[in-house]
Amino acid sequence: MTLAPGGSQTDVVVQGIKKLIIDGTLKAGDKLPVEKDLGEALGVSRGPLREGVRALSIMGVLETRQGDGTYVTALDSSLLLAPMGFVVDLQDHSGAHHLHAVRRMLETEAAALAAVHITDEALAAADEVLHRAEEHLAAGGLDHEAVIEADIAFHRLIAEASGNPVLEALIGALGGRTLRDRLWRSISQTGADEATHAEHRAILAALALHDPDRARARMAAHLFAVEDYLHERPPVPDELPPTP
């Protein structure tokens, strides 16, 4: 395989295996040829070959099974997009509003798709999540982490109900990186938990009506509330105070 200008032998391995997968020579679940044969096919030595395989393993494309060899993974979207979360983690607090804006774009469309595809079972599961949150709020609970757990579960159900696994994986990769901001709002803003719950109920009502425009609008209003808070308030502290 020809080495691209400025590229390395490891790049040759990554691009070479990628091509084998794209053209169908290697499929999901297939075992890679032995090192000697694959190295000769790609025109690289053992060192770069192993580095390339390691890089593809980190990316979720390959998996090495001890004593058995290296295989192409299921190439599931959640695996392939998971490394994006690492990139997001490297961003400093000054970019938080950009991250939340992207999350809003993705989740509003997920809500619209979910309104079309959501099943009665998924609606019931979402209702149960919100019912548990209601019990906690009615009891005067101050366990903000429990509120956030319900928030995560509710948004995950909507992403799953969208029927788009790539969109679901993107939301999963980004959503977890906004948890500190959401938890800080829950802790520091009076009435935030109650407001969030009411917004969730409005979203669920739109989903139950199977109204994509209404679901999109309700989700957008919900996520704009978080963004507005972050614009108006000081940055999230490095160390959040413990919740009761």
N, C-alpha and C positions, 0 to 999 in steps of 0.2 A: 504494500500500500504506500502511495506517495505521501511524503511528509509535507504538510502545509508550511509555508514560510513562517518562521518564528515559532513553529510548533515543536513539541517534544515527542520522544518515543512513547511516552505515556499517553499523549494525546492520540497517537496513532492507534493504540490499543482501544481507547475509549470510543473513538470514531469508527474503528473497524468492527467492534462488537455491536455497536449501535446499528451499523449498516446490515450486519448479519441478521439482526432482529427485524429491522424494517423490511428487508427483502424476503423475509420468511424462512431463511436458512435456519435460524434459531427461533423457537417459539416459546411462549410462556410454559415453564415447567421443564424445558429441555436441559440436559446436562451439557456443559461446555466440553469440547474436545480436550484431551490431555494437554498439559503445558507445552510439550515438545511440538505437537502437531499444530496447536493454535499459534504458538510463537512463530513457527515457520510460515504458516499461512499469512500472518500479519507482518512478517519481516522484522520481528523484534526479538531481543534477548529475554532471558527469564526475568531479570530485574524489572524492566519497564512493564512486562506483561503482568507481573504480580501487582505493581503499583496501579496499573489501569484497572485490574480486577477489583482491587481494594476500593478505588474511587467509585466504581460502578456499584459496589456493595453498599457504600455510604449513601449513594443516590437511590437505593432501593431497587436497582435493576437486576442485580445479581445477589445470590446468597451462597456462602461457602458452608458446606456441611462437613463437620469434622470426620475425616476418614472415608468420605464418600465422594467428594469432588465439589465442583461449583455449578450452580444451576441458575437459569433465568427464573426470576420470581414470577408471581402471577401478574406482574406489571399493573397492579391495582393503583388507582389514582391516589388513594390515601398514602400509599407507600412512596410513590414517585414525587408527591408534592410536599411530603413531610419535611425535607431539608429546607424548604422555603421558610419554615418557622425559625430555623437557626439564623437565617439571614435577617429576619425581622428582629430577632432578639438582639442583634448587634446595633440596632438603631438606638440613638439616645432619645431622651424624653422630648426633645424639641420637635421630633417628627411624629409625635403621638397623634396629632390631629390628621395627618395624612393617612395614617393607618386606620383610624376610625372612619375616615371618609371612604376608603376602599371597602372596608367592612360593610358600610351602609349600602354601597352600590351593589355588592354581592347579595346581601341578605334581603334587600327589597325585592330583587328579582327572584330569589329563592321563595319568598313568601307568595309572590304572584304565581309561580309554577306550582307551589304546594296547594294553592287554592283550587287548582284544576285537578291535581292528581291525588290529593290526600284521601285516605280511606277512613271509614268509620272507626276502625281500630286505632288508627293514629290520632284521630280527633279525641277519642276517649282517653288515650294515653296522655295527650297534652292537657286535657281537662283535669286528669288526676294529678299531674305535676302542679298545676295552678291551685288545685284544691288543697294540696299539702302546704303550699305557700300561704294560702288564706288562713289555715289553721294556726300556722306559726305567727302570722301578723295579728290575728284575733287574740292570741294569748299574750300579746305584748312582747314577744320575743325580740331580743336584740342580737341574735346570732346572725351577723351579716354574712358570714361565710355560707350558712345554710340557705340564705336568700340567693346568693350568687350561684350555688349549686343548682337550685331550681331554675334560675335564669339560664344556665348552661344547658340543662336538660331540655328546656322548652325550645331554645334556639336550635339545638341539635335535632330535635324531632322535626322541626320545620325544614331544615336542610335536607334531612333524609327524605321527607315527603316531596321534595322538589322533583325527585326522579332523575336528577342529574348528578352522577357520582363525582364528576370533576368539580362542579360547583360546590358540592358537599365537602369535598376534600379541601378546596380553597378556603371555605368558610371555617373549617376545622383548624387549618393551619394558622389563620389570622385571628380567629376568635379568641383562642387561648392567650394570645399576646395582648389582648385588651383587658384581661381580667383585673390587673392591678388598678387600672383607671376606674373600672366599674365598681370594684370593691371600695375604693377611696370615696367615690360618690355615695355609696351606700352608707359608709361610716360617717362622712362629714356633712352631708346635706340632709337636713330635717325633712322627713316625708318622702325621701327618694324611694325607699322600698315600696311604699304604698302607691306612689305614682307609677313606678315600674310595673307593679302588679296590674294596675288598671289598664296600662298600655298593653300588657300581655293579653288581658281579657278581650280588649278591643280587636287585637290581631286574631285571636282564636275565633271570635264571632264572625269576622270576615272570612276566615278559612271555612267555617261551618256553612256559610252561605255560598261557598265555592265562587267567590267574587274576586278575581285576580286584581282588578284595579283598586278595590277597597283594601285588600290585603297588602298590596304594595304601599298604598298611602299610609296605612296604619303602622306598618313596619318602619317606614321612613320617618314618621312623626316620633316614634319611639326612639330611634337611633339618633335623630337630630337632638333630642333632649339630652342625651349623653354628651354629644359634641358641644352643645351650647354650654353645658356645665363646665366642661374642660376649658373652654375659651374664657369663661368668666372667672374661674377659680385659679388659685396658685397651682403650680405643678405638683404632681403626686410625689410625696416624700420617698426617699430611698427605703426607709423602714416604716412600714405601716404599723399603727398601734394595734395591739392584739384585740381581737373581738371577745366579748364576754363568753 
